[in-house]
Amino acid sequence: MHAQPSKRLLRILVVAELLMIVLGVAVALLTEPSLPEPLRDWVQAEAEVEPTAGFLVLTGFGFLMVVALVVSNIGLFFFWRFARPLYLVTTLAPVLLLPAFGPDVSSGWAAMFDDLGMILSGIIIALIYWSPLRDLFERPAPPAS
């Protein structure tokens, strides 16, 4: 007999994914000084470049995606119906837009947390679309008359 995934498991994964995102950002900031000098120089030069209109649009879109990701994670935690498609979009859109942002430099530690977050995202998507947990996000059937 196979064990069914539980609500608790999904909630733990959602919290763990958010934790990986926060840790990834924090570790990236904390480990930047440990990068080799040429990479630190490159990161510094990138930070000093005047933002273009395209960059501002991408940044604005990124901000909206972060807000939508937080809302979708809250929705997954409480099994809101709209959370599944919103989570899927907020997970896939940034991945598809990565090439538009150009090169990225981070430490191995920061990359580890980013990668763990993406692995958790994949597990969450599998659970909410292809496990019995998907039923928790469906519209309840009307009561029988």
Secondary structure by P-SEA (a helix, b strand, c coil): ccccccaaaaaaaaaaaaaaaaaaaaaaaaacccccaaaaaaaaaaaaccccaaaaaaaaaaaaaaaaaaaaaaaaaacccaaaaaaaaaacccccccccccbbbbcaaaaaaaaaaaaaaaaaaaaaccccccccccccccccc
